[in-house]
Amino acid sequence: MDLPAGHKVERFRTELEKLWIEHDEGRTLGVAVSGGPDSLALLLLAHAALPGRVVAVTIDHGLRAESAREARFVHELCADLAIPHLTRRVEVADGNLQDRARAVRYRALYEAFLQLGTNTLATAHHADDQAETVLMRLNRGSGVAGLAGIRAHRVDFNPEPLAEMLVVRPLLEWRKAELEEIVADAGIEPVRDSSNHDEQFDRVRLRNVLRDADWLDPVAIARSARILQDAERIVASEVRKTYEECVFREGEAIWFHPGHPFLLELETVERILQEFGAKPRGSAVATMVEALRKDGAACLGGVMAKRGWHQKDSLTQVDAWKFEREPPRKS
Ligand SMILES: Nc1ncnc2c1ncn2[C@@H]1O[C@H](COP(=O)(O)OP(=O)(O)OP(=O)(O)O)[C@@H](O)[C@H]1O
């Protein structure tokens, strides 16, 4: 089997080193491999860049008839490359199938990788995935966190056994076509998931639009998302400061002293709403802040907000916004 060319392996190694915080020579990298072209390319790149330090896991959701066969195919490929590999079968209850399947998949991945001796795993999300995600969120009026897209790295927790998991996405600036080429050059026939073409999913419709719009550049979109991931961290620290200095809890009510840039008011109000257990969309929170600025009153997610005088202390009254739970409606 032909492994990826040297310059591709070098490019991958450079990207991985940026993400692999506290990288040390002996550390093992877990690769989540579905058997599709993207994750097979990730497996080949990782194997070439870190020989003897890669382990892999495949999750069999059992949602498609061929899934057990596909997991066996990945297992055999890993055996050929001497890569330790585990398959985990998971059950997904009905409901929001994709979200639910994702949560169950990550949990199972974490447990299997811990069993294989690593708490670091890579997934094969690439620039085309990132561009689809960012465009879908732009179209929903998302804020900074949404537009930051798929995170290049994130830390998560596995409850049992308790472990900090580092998830890295070293392929976010690679095009899908480049990954397919790596797999084809190795002479491997990847698994094809038919739901990747199902037009009932927004993502697939957008994928088709992107394919036909050759003037849109997914790598450029992915780079912007990366900048926004930094911006998100900076905004988060400003929001923490605003929260400490300008938000006051009084009994069941929360007061906020406004007069900040729109973005800070938006993020702070979103956090206040979360304190009441509400989780509205970013675009709805933006509408609420606009209404508060203009009319001094707004309701969202069971929380009402009104402009009023906040008696901050015996000497100071501040023109502020007061947030309270909406009273139960009379029948
Ligand atoms: N069945 C699976 N087994 C192992 N890894 C998987 C499986 N499905 C997906 N992955 C990993 O997750 C990556 C993204 O997959 P995909 O785009 O299908 O999932 P998603 O639901 O959009 O992503 P995510 O769940 O991470 O938000 C894959 O490239 C692969 O690394």
The ligand as a Tripos MOL2 file, in Angstrom:
@<TRIPOS>MOLECULE
LIG
   31    33     1     0     0
SMALL
NO_CHARGES

@<TRIPOS>ATOM
      1 N1        -18.8580    5.8080   12.8310 N.pl3     1 LIG1
      2 C1        -17.7400    6.4720   13.1060 C.ar      1 LIG1
      3 N2        -16.7170    5.8640   13.7280 N.ar      1 LIG1
      4 C2        -15.5740    6.5300   14.0360 C.ar      1 LIG1
      5 N3        -15.3840    7.8290   13.7420 N.ar      1 LIG1
      6 C3        -16.3650    8.4790   13.1110 C.ar      1 LIG1
      7 C4        -17.5940    7.8530   12.7540 C.ar      1 LIG1
      8 N4        -18.3810    8.7510   12.1310 N.ar      1 LIG1
      9 C5        -17.6720    9.9040   12.0930 C.ar      1 LIG1
     10 N5        -16.4670    9.7540   12.6720 N.ar      1 LIG1
     11 C6        -15.4010   10.7700   12.8220 C.3       1 LIG1
     12 O1        -16.0010   12.0570   12.8570 O.3       1 LIG1
     13 C7        -15.6100   12.8020   11.6970 C.3       1 LIG1
     14 C8        -16.7790   13.6290   11.2070 C.3       1 LIG1
     15 O2        -17.7860   12.7940   10.7620 O.3       1 LIG1
     16 P1        -19.1650   13.3230   10.2320 P.3       1 LIG1
     17 O3        -18.9260   14.5620    9.4420 O.co2     1 LIG1
     18 O4        -19.9000   12.1890    9.6370 O.co2     1 LIG1
     19 O5        -19.8390   13.5990   11.5880 O.3       1 LIG1
     20 P2        -20.5880   14.8620   12.1290 P.3       1 LIG1
     21 O6        -21.7140   14.3000   12.8920 O.co2     1 LIG1
     22 O7        -20.8580   15.8700   11.0910 O.co2     1 LIG1
     23 O8        -19.3850   15.3760   13.0340 O.3       1 LIG1
     24 P3        -19.3600   15.6230   14.5660 P.3       1 LIG1
     25 O9        -20.0860   14.4770   15.1340 O.co2     1 LIG1
     26 O10       -17.9000   15.5360   14.9980 O.co2     1 LIG1
     27 O11       -19.9070   16.9880   14.7540 O.co2     1 LIG1
     28 C9        -15.1540   11.7470   10.7130 C.3       1 LIG1
     29 O12       -14.2680   12.2710    9.7710 O.3       1 LIG1
     30 C10       -14.4990   10.7330   11.6140 C.3       1 LIG1
     31 O13       -13.1910   11.1370   11.9970 O.3       1 LIG1
@<TRIPOS>BOND
     1     1     2 1
     2     2     3 ar
     3     2     7 ar
     4     3     4 ar
     5     4     5 ar
     6     5     6 ar
     7     6     7 ar
     8     6    10 ar
     9     7     8 ar
    10     8     9 ar
    11     9    10 ar
    12    10    11 1
    13    11    12 1
    14    11    30 1
    15    12    13 1
    16    13    14 1
    17    13    28 1
    18    14    15 1
    19    15    16 1
    20    16    17 2
    21    16    18 1
    22    16    19 1
    23    19    20 1
    24    20    21 2
    25    20    22 1
    26    20    23 1
    27    23    24 1
    28    24    25 2
    29    24    26 1
    30    24    27 1
    31    28    29 1
    32    28    30 1
    33    30    31 1
@<TRIPOS>SUBSTRUCTURE
     1 LIG1         1 GROUP 0 **** ****
